[in-house]
Structures are given as structure tokens and as C-alpha cells.
Amino acid sequence: MKTKIINAKIITDFDNPIILGDMVIENGIIKILGANCNDNDAFDQVIDANGNIIMPGFVDAHTHSAMTIFKGLASGEKLENWLATMQRKEKELSGADVYYASLLACMEYAKNGITTINDMYHFSDFGAKAFNDAGIRAVVGVSQRYNMNKFINEQKLEELYNKINSISPLITADFYCHAIYSCNDNMFGVINKLASKHNTFVSTHVSETLEEVGRCASLNNDMSPIELLQDYGFFDRKSLAIHATNVSSKDIDILARNNAGVCANFGSNHKLASGVAPIYQMFKRGVNVCLGTDGSASNNRLDMFREMYLASTSQNILLSNANCFKAKDILKMATINGAKALGLNNIGTLKVGNFADLVMLNTHGVNGAVDNDIFDNLVYCYGTEDVLMTMVNGKIIYKSGKYYFNKSEKTILQNIKKIQQKLKQRN
């Protein structure tokens, strides 16, 4: 498959000048950038960008995709009570439920310009199949808690990891534990062991609330959750700390010293009143900070435009400083930083040799009418309504309101209604 995109404003990596010109994509890979395309070449499709922006697709570095089915439940609850409600409901889900609920999330990802996700959820093999059928690039976490009703041993966990990795080049797997309060040191030991064996990373929710931090200190000789993870050996290899909302200067030093990534989730943390992650201090100490939406039962929107806005403005409020971050640094958190955190080397920027994971944004509408600073506009002005096209691996998965998944929009929505009816009948 050979595609040519013409007449585009191409943002490659937020550091270099915008390219006004064309892009050639062959078999999912960017082959040419600029105006040096041979018009005599044969293309399977030519897309006229008409002066619109082409930029790297968003990397949503922390998701619970299938939780779309629980959107709006337990609203107004803080994390502890919210989580208890979710866990009761999750016991009622089947693998097929997770498959269709994940596809519903993929519709939201695609229309919002999200091309890569890092997903943690039960029935992870069913979720992985959904992401592949949607054409979304996904890192799929596997853990010993296969679902709310079943734990698996180390051998089964490794078999699940291998099964997910074999689905498609779009899908890769990693290992995770949910949190220090829901997993013991033996479980962390298992994921560290398997991650080392398979050369992948480990991840966990950590320091999401003050209650978690306080409980950890009372049970573990005044250690913070970050310190406890260090004691477990969690940071001995590539790792991703999710949330890190309530962390101390000492915690940040541990993260920086161990080259750990941090995925901040501002929409979810704000809604659940969990706190505001101090990402400015992390950034200044060299921590690779990326952004995630979390699940849409806690957020309730899978929208990286909103995450970028909240990431930047939250730090301005915390520090009474309107100039904490440059817009380009926030854009990197939503793209290349996420790719780095997930160990994906050929996405997050639009360069020759990289995968063609990209989004086209409207420059001719209200939000693009004034372009004094395009990067500033992307963080503070643009929104999901400006997404014209989303492409993953050179394949269009969304364009002008239409989805190009292996499952039709009608089939997905019909199954979502059936799942909702089933869950309501069990109440």
C-alpha cells in the first residue's frame, strides 16, 4: 500500500520547523517528507491535506479501555469508594463484554486522534483482539489477576503474554501489578522476573491518593509507596509509575535516579479528587513525564487535548507561574514521551523510517483561524472536533466521522446496548 499526502503542514517533532509539503507512506512506513516526491510514481491513494496540519498521533500512556461500559457510575465518589463500586461491577463482565467495550473505547480514541494506547484491564487477550480489530496500536498489560474472579500462576501469565504478542505487529504486551495495596511483594517479584526474561517494562498505579500514601507509611515503617516499590526491586528495570499524584521530593529523586517514567492522568485525578501530580518538579529533574486519560469510568472522556490543557494549567496554578511549560513540552508529553515510556521506538514523531501514526487537524475552522503560535493553539485551543483523520501504521482508521474498523460501528453499538441491558438486569 502506497499513500501520498499532499499540501500539508507537517509537524514532525515539535522541535524542528513545520514542513509545508508532502508525505509518502509505503507499507505503513514514512518514506519521504517534503516537496521532493516524484509525481510520476504510482500511488494507491492520494490524500489532499488542503493546508491542514499533519502531526504525530497521540500516545495515551494509561488506559482501562473496557471501562467505557461503566461511564457515569459512582460519579462523585473519591477513589476508594469508586474503586469498590467498579470492582463489584467488573465481576459481572465476560471476555466478550470486554471485547466490545474496548471497541467502543477505540471509536473514541480514533475520533480523538489517539493512535497508541497502553491498556491495563481484565481479559487482556480479549482487549488485545479488539485493539487489533480497530487498527489501534496498543501495549497490553498482563497481570496475575486475569479477571475479577480468577488469578493465574506464573506459567499461565507467561503463556498469556506470548499469546498477546503473537496477535499482530500492532499489539505488544508488558507486565503489571495493579497497586501496592492490591498486590503483594511476591506478585511484584513475578512480574519483575518475567519482564526481565522478555525484556519489557513493568508498570503499576502508585501514590494516587493521600490515603494510599498514609496507609503505606503506617504498614511499612514510614515508607512511601515509591520507596516500597524500590524495596520490591520494581525500579531495577524499565518501569512506568502511573499517577504519582502524591509524591515527595525524595520520591521524585528515586524516580529520576532509576530513569522511571511517570504517566500523569489529570482528568481522572481531578474528577476523583485524588490530587495534582507535580510534573513540573519531575520534568526539571529529568523524569520522562507522559500523559494518559485513565479509564473513561473515572475520567469520563478519552481526550488527550483535555489532558494536555490540564497538565499545563494545573502546574501554573500549583506554582502561581503562567510559564511553567512551553507548549512544545506538553505536546511531547502527549506523543514522543509516551512512546519512550512504552519502549516504542518508531512512533511519536513523523520522521522518515517511522511508522505512519498520525492525525490530520483542521486549520480552516474556528480554532485554526488565528495561527500566531500553532503549538500554543494545539495545547490550549484545539479539540477533538478538529480531528479530520486518524491513521495508524499507514491505514486510515477514522476520517470525517466514519470508522474503518474490522467491526462496523452499528455492530459495536448494538453489542454495547446488549451488555448494558445485561448489567442493569443484574442490579
C-alpha positions as CSV (number, residue, x, y, z in Angstrom):
1,M,0.0,0.0,0.0
2,K,1.5,3.3,-1.1
3,T,-0.1,6.6,0.0
4,K,0.8,10.2,-0.8
5,I,-0.4,13.1,1.4
6,I,-0.1,16.5,-0.4
7,N,-0.4,20.1,0.6
8,A,0.1,19.5,4.3
9,K,1.5,21.5,7.3
10,I,3.6,18.7,8.7
11,I,4.7,18.9,12.3
12,T,7.4,16.3,12.7
13,D,8.6,16.5,16.3
14,F,7.8,19.9,17.9
15,D,11.5,21.0,17.8
16,N,12.0,21.4,14.0
17,P,10.3,23.8,11.7
18,I,7.0,22.9,10.2
19,I,7.3,21.3,6.7
20,L,5.0,22.7,4.1
21,G,4.6,19.9,1.5
22,D,4.0,16.2,1.0
23,M,4.5,12.8,2.7
24,V,4.9,9.4,1.1
25,I,3.9,6.3,3.1
26,E,4.7,2.8,1.9
27,N,3.6,-0.3,3.8
28,G,2.9,1.7,6.9
29,I,6.3,3.4,6.9
30,I,7.1,7.1,6.2
31,K,9.4,7.1,3.1
32,I,9.5,10.7,2.0
33,L,8.9,14.1,3.8
34,G,8.8,17.4,1.9
35,A,8.4,18.5,-1.6
36,N,10.7,16.0,-3.4
37,C,8.0,13.4,-4.3
38,N,8.1,12.2,-7.9
39,D,4.7,12.9,-9.4
40,N,5.2,10.0,-11.8
41,D,5.1,7.5,-9.0
42,A,2.0,5.3,-8.8
43,F,0.0,5.6,-5.5
44,D,-2.8,3.5,-4.2
45,Q,-4.3,6.7,-2.7
46,V,-3.6,10.4,-2.7
47,I,-4.9,12.5,0.2
48,D,-5.1,16.2,-0.2
49,A,-4.5,17.8,3.2
50,N,-5.6,21.2,1.8
51,G,-3.3,23.1,4.1
52,N,-4.4,21.2,7.3
53,I,-2.0,20.1,10.0
54,I,-0.5,16.6,9.9
55,M,1.1,15.8,13.3
56,P,2.1,12.7,15.3
57,G,-0.8,10.8,16.7
58,F,-1.4,11.0,20.5
59,V,0.1,8.3,22.7
60,D,-2.4,7.6,25.6
61,A,0.0,6.0,28.1
62,H,-2.5,4.8,30.5
63,T,-6.0,3.4,29.8
64,H,-8.6,0.9,31.0
65,S,-10.5,0.8,27.7
66,A,-13.3,-1.6,28.6
67,M,-14.4,0.7,31.4
68,T,-16.3,2.7,28.9
69,I,-19.2,0.4,29.8
70,F,-19.2,1.9,33.3
71,K,-19.1,5.6,32.3
72,G,-21.1,7.7,34.7
73,L,-21.3,5.1,37.5
74,A,-20.2,6.1,41.1
75,S,-19.9,9.7,40.0
76,G,-19.0,12.0,42.9
77,E,-17.1,9.3,44.7
78,K,-13.4,9.5,45.8
79,L,-11.1,6.8,44.5
80,E,-11.5,4.3,47.3
81,N,-15.3,4.1,47.2
82,W,-15.3,4.5,43.4
83,L,-12.9,1.5,43.1
84,A,-15.1,-0.7,45.3
85,T,-18.1,0.0,43.1
86,M,-16.1,-0.7,39.9
87,Q,-14.8,-4.0,41.3
88,R,-18.3,-5.2,42.1
89,K,-19.4,-4.4,38.6
90,E,-16.3,-5.9,37.0
91,K,-17.1,-9.3,38.4
92,E,-20.1,-9.4,36.0
93,L,-18.1,-8.9,32.8
94,S,-17.2,-11.7,30.4
95,G,-14.4,-11.7,27.8
96,A,-16.9,-10.9,25.1
97,D,-18.1,-7.9,27.1
98,V,-14.5,-6.6,27.4
99,Y,-14.0,-7.1,23.7
100,Y,-17.0,-4.9,22.6
101,A,-16.5,-2.3,25.4
102,S,-12.8,-2.0,24.3
103,L,-14.0,-1.4,20.7
104,L,-16.3,1.3,21.9
105,A,-13.2,3.0,23.5
106,C,-11.4,2.6,20.2
107,M,-14.0,4.6,18.5
108,E,-13.4,7.4,21.0
109,Y,-9.6,7.0,20.6
110,A,-9.8,7.2,16.8
111,K,-12.1,10.2,16.6
112,N,-9.9,12.0,19.1
113,G,-6.6,11.4,17.3
114,I,-5.2,8.8,19.7
115,T,-3.1,6.3,17.7
116,T,-1.4,4.3,20.6
117,I,-2.6,3.2,24.0
118,N,-1.2,1.4,27.0
119,D,-4.1,-0.7,28.4
120,M,-4.5,-2.4,31.7
121,Y,-7.6,-4.5,32.1
122,H,-9.1,-7.9,32.8
123,F,-9.5,-10.4,30.0
124,S,-6.4,-8.7,28.4
125,D,-6.4,-11.1,25.4
126,F,-10.0,-10.1,24.5
127,G,-9.0,-6.4,24.8
128,A,-5.9,-7.0,22.6
129,K,-8.1,-8.6,19.9
130,A,-10.4,-5.5,20.0
131,F,-7.5,-3.1,19.6
132,N,-6.2,-5.1,16.6
133,D,-9.7,-5.2,15.0
134,A,-9.9,-1.4,15.4
135,G,-6.4,-0.9,14.0
136,I,-5.2,0.8,17.1
137,R,-1.5,0.4,18.2
138,A,-1.6,-1.0,21.7
139,V,0.6,-2.1,24.5
140,V,-1.5,-4.5,26.6
141,G,-0.6,-5.2,30.2
142,V,-0.9,-8.7,31.6
143,S,-1.1,-9.5,35.3
144,Q,-1.8,-12.5,37.5
145,R,-5.3,-11.2,38.1
146,Y,-6.7,-12.3,34.8
147,N,-10.2,-11.1,35.8
148,M,-12.0,-10.2,39.0
149,N,-12.8,-13.9,39.5
150,K,-9.6,-15.6,38.5
151,F,-5.9,-15.5,39.3
152,I,-3.3,-17.2,37.1
153,N,0.1,-18.6,38.0
154,E,3.4,-17.6,36.6
155,Q,3.3,-20.2,33.8
156,K,-0.2,-19.1,32.7
157,L,0.8,-15.4,32.9
158,E,3.8,-16.1,30.6
159,E,1.5,-18.0,28.2
160,L,-0.9,-15.1,28.1
161,Y,2.0,-12.7,27.4
162,N,3.1,-14.8,24.5
163,K,-0.4,-15.2,23.2
164,I,-1.0,-11.4,23.1
165,N,2.4,-10.7,21.5
166,S,1.5,-13.1,18.7
167,I,-1.7,-11.4,17.6
168,S,-0.3,-8.7,15.4
169,P,2.7,-6.3,14.9
170,L,0.3,-3.6,16.2
171,I,0.0,-5.3,19.6
172,T,2.7,-5.8,22.2
173,A,2.5,-6.9,25.8
174,D,4.0,-5.9,29.1
175,F,3.6,-6.9,32.7
176,Y,1.9,-5.0,35.5
177,C,0.6,-5.2,39.1
178,H,-2.4,-3.1,39.9
179,A,-1.0,-1.4,43.0
180,I,0.9,-2.0,46.2
181,Y,-2.4,-2.2,48.2
182,S,-3.9,-4.9,45.9
183,C,-0.8,-6.9,45.1
184,N,1.8,-8.4,47.4
185,D,5.6,-8.5,47.1
186,N,5.5,-12.0,45.6
187,M,3.3,-10.7,42.7
188,F,5.7,-7.8,42.1
189,G,8.5,-10.3,42.1
190,V,6.8,-12.4,39.4
191,I,6.3,-9.5,37.0
192,N,9.8,-8.3,37.5
193,K,11.2,-11.7,36.8
194,L,9.1,-12.2,33.6
195,A,9.7,-8.6,32.4
196,S,13.5,-9.2,32.7
197,K,13.2,-12.5,30.9
198,H,11.2,-11.0,28.0
199,N,13.0,-7.6,28.0
200,T,9.9,-5.5,28.5
201,F,8.8,-3.0,31.1
202,V,6.7,-3.1,34.3
203,S,4.0,-0.7,35.4
204,T,1.7,-0.1,38.4
205,H,-0.6,2.5,39.9
206,V,1.2,4.3,42.7
207,S,0.8,7.2,45.1
208,E,-2.6,8.1,43.6
209,T,-4.2,9.3,46.8
210,L,-3.0,10.7,50.2
211,E,-4.9,7.8,51.8
212,E,-2.7,5.3,49.9
213,V,0.4,7.1,50.9
214,G,-0.7,7.3,54.6
215,R,-1.7,3.6,54.7
216,C,1.6,2.5,53.2
217,A,3.6,4.5,55.7
218,S,1.6,3.1,58.7
219,L,2.2,-0.5,57.4
220,N,5.7,-0.2,56.1
221,N,7.9,1.7,58.6
222,D,7.0,5.1,57.2
223,M,8.0,4.2,53.7
224,S,6.1,5.9,50.8
225,P,4.6,3.7,48.0
226,I,7.5,4.8,45.8
227,E,10.0,3.7,48.5
228,L,8.2,0.4,48.9
229,L,8.4,-0.2,45.2
230,Q,12.1,0.5,45.3
231,D,12.4,-2.1,48.1
232,Y,10.5,-4.6,45.9
233,G,13.0,-4.1,43.1
234,F,10.4,-2.6,40.9
235,F,12.7,0.1,39.5
236,D,15.6,-2.4,38.8
237,R,14.4,-2.4,35.2
238,K,12.5,-0.2,32.8
239,S,9.4,0.9,34.7
240,L,6.3,3.2,34.4
241,A,4.8,4.7,37.6
242,I,1.2,5.6,36.9
243,H,-0.4,8.6,38.6
244,A,2.4,9.5,41.1
245,T,0.0,12.2,42.2
246,N,1.1,12.5,45.8
247,V,4.8,12.2,45.9
248,S,7.6,13.8,47.9
249,S,10.9,15.3,46.7
250,K,12.6,12.1,47.9
251,D,10.1,10.1,45.8
252,I,10.9,12.2,42.7
253,D,14.6,11.6,43.3
254,I,14.0,7.8,43.3
255,L,12.1,8.1,40.0
256,A,14.8,10.2,38.4
257,R,17.7,8.1,39.7
258,N,16.1,5.0,38.3
259,N,15.1,6.5,34.9
260,A,11.5,5.6,35.7
261,G,8.7,7.0,33.5
262,V,5.7,8.7,35.0
263,C,2.3,8.8,33.4
264,A,0.1,11.6,34.8
265,N,-3.7,11.4,34.5
266,F,-5.1,14.8,35.3
267,G,-8.7,14.4,34.1
268,S,-9.2,11.3,36.2
269,N,-7.3,12.6,39.2
270,H,-9.3,15.9,39.2
271,K,-12.6,14.1,38.9
272,L,-11.8,11.7,41.7
273,A,-10.2,14.5,43.9
274,S,-7.0,12.5,44.1
275,G,-4.7,15.5,43.7
276,V,-2.4,17.1,41.2
277,A,0.8,15.4,40.1
278,P,3.8,17.7,40.5
279,I,5.1,17.1,36.9
280,Y,7.0,20.4,36.8
281,Q,9.3,19.2,39.5
282,M,9.6,15.8,37.8
283,F,10.3,17.4,34.5
284,K,13.0,19.6,36.0
285,R,14.7,16.6,37.5
286,G,14.8,14.8,34.1
287,V,11.9,12.3,34.7
288,N,10.2,11.3,31.5
289,V,6.7,12.5,32.0
290,C,3.9,11.3,29.7
291,L,0.1,11.6,29.8
292,G,-2.8,9.3,30.0
293,T,-6.6,9.5,30.1
294,D,-7.0,6.6,32.6
295,G,-10.3,4.8,32.0
296,S,-13.4,6.6,30.9
297,A,-15.3,5.5,34.1
298,S,-13.1,7.8,36.1
299,N,-12.3,10.5,33.5
300,N,-15.1,10.2,31.7
301,R,-13.6,11.2,28.3
302,L,-10.7,9.7,26.3
303,D,-9.4,13.1,25.2
304,M,-5.7,14.0,25.0
305,F,-6.4,17.6,24.1
306,R,-8.1,18.0,27.5
307,E,-5.2,16.1,29.2
308,M,-2.7,18.5,27.7
309,Y,-4.6,21.5,28.8
310,L,-5.0,20.2,32.4
311,A,-1.4,19.1,32.6
312,S,-0.1,22.6,31.7
313,T,-2.7,24.7,33.6
314,S,-2.6,22.6,36.8
315,Q,1.1,23.4,37.2
316,N,0.5,27.1,36.6
317,I,-2.0,27.1,39.5
318,L,0.2,25.0,41.8
319,L,3.2,27.2,41.3
320,S,1.5,30.6,40.6
321,N,3.5,30.7,37.4
322,A,1.9,31.1,34.0
323,N,5.1,30.0,32.2
324,C,5.9,26.6,33.7
325,F,5.9,24.7,30.4
326,K,6.4,25.6,26.8
327,A,3.6,24.3,24.7
328,K,6.0,22.0,22.8
329,D,7.0,20.3,26.0
330,I,3.3,19.5,26.8
331,L,2.9,18.2,23.2
332,K,5.9,15.9,23.7
333,M,4.3,14.5,26.8
334,A,1.3,13.5,24.7
335,T,3.3,11.9,21.9
336,I,7.0,11.1,22.0
337,N,7.4,10.9,25.8
338,G,4.6,8.3,25.9
339,A,6.3,6.3,23.1
340,K,9.6,6.3,25.1
341,A,7.8,5.2,28.3
342,L,6.3,2.3,26.4
343,G,9.5,1.3,24.7
344,L,8.1,2.0,21.2
345,N,11.0,3.4,19.1
346,N,9.3,4.2,15.8
347,I,6.3,6.3,16.8
348,G,5.7,9.7,18.4
349,T,7.4,11.7,15.7
350,L,6.9,11.9,12.0
351,K,10.3,11.1,10.5
352,V,11.5,9.0,7.6
353,G,11.6,5.4,8.7
354,N,9.0,5.8,11.4
355,F,5.5,4.2,11.4
356,A,2.9,6.5,9.8
357,D,0.8,7.0,13.0
358,L,-0.6,10.5,12.5
359,V,-3.6,12.8,12.8
360,M,-4.9,15.5,10.5
361,L,-6.3,18.6,12.2
362,N,-8.5,21.3,10.7
363,T,-6.8,24.7,10.1
364,H,-9.8,26.2,8.4
365,G,-12.3,26.2,11.3
366,V,-12.8,28.5,14.2
367,N,-10.0,27.0,16.3
368,G,-7.4,27.2,13.5
369,A,-8.4,30.6,12.1
370,V,-5.7,32.5,14.0
371,D,-2.3,30.8,14.0
372,N,0.1,33.2,15.8
373,D,1.5,30.1,17.6
374,I,0.4,26.7,16.3
375,F,1.9,24.8,19.2
376,D,0.1,27.0,21.7
377,N,-3.1,26.5,19.8
378,L,-2.8,22.8,19.8
379,V,-2.5,22.7,23.6
380,Y,-5.0,25.4,24.6
381,C,-7.3,25.9,21.7
382,Y,-7.7,22.8,19.5
383,G,-10.0,20.0,20.4
384,T,-11.3,16.7,19.2
385,E,-13.8,18.5,17.0
386,D,-10.8,19.5,14.9
387,V,-9.7,15.9,14.1
388,L,-10.3,15.2,10.4
389,M,-8.4,11.9,10.0
390,T,-6.6,9.4,12.2
391,M,-4.1,7.0,10.6
392,V,-2.2,4.1,12.3
393,N,0.6,2.2,10.5
394,G,-0.4,3.9,7.2
395,K,-4.0,2.8,7.5
396,I,-6.9,5.2,7.9
397,I,-9.0,4.2,10.9
398,Y,-11.1,7.3,11.1
399,K,-12.0,10.0,8.6
400,S,-14.7,12.7,8.6
401,G,-16.9,10.9,11.1
402,K,-16.5,7.4,9.6
403,Y,-14.7,4.5,11.2
404,Y,-12.7,2.0,9.3
405,F,-12.5,-0.9,11.8
406,N,-12.9,-4.6,11.1
407,K,-16.2,-4.4,13.0
408,S,-18.9,-1.9,11.9
409,E,-20.0,1.0,14.1
410,K,-23.5,-0.5,14.1
411,T,-22.3,-3.9,15.3
412,I,-20.3,-2.3,18.1
413,L,-23.1,-0.1,19.4
414,Q,-25.7,-2.9,19.2
415,N,-23.5,-5.1,21.4
416,I,-22.9,-2.3,23.8
417,K,-26.6,-1.9,24.3
418,K,-26.9,-5.7,25.0
419,I,-24.1,-5.5,27.6
420,Q,-25.8,-2.5,29.3
421,Q,-29.1,-4.3,29.4
422,K,-27.5,-7.4,31.0
423,L,-25.7,-5.4,33.6
424,K,-28.8,-3.4,34.5
425,Q,-30.8,-6.7,34.9
426,R,-28.3,-7.9,37.4
427,N,-28.6,-4.9,39.7
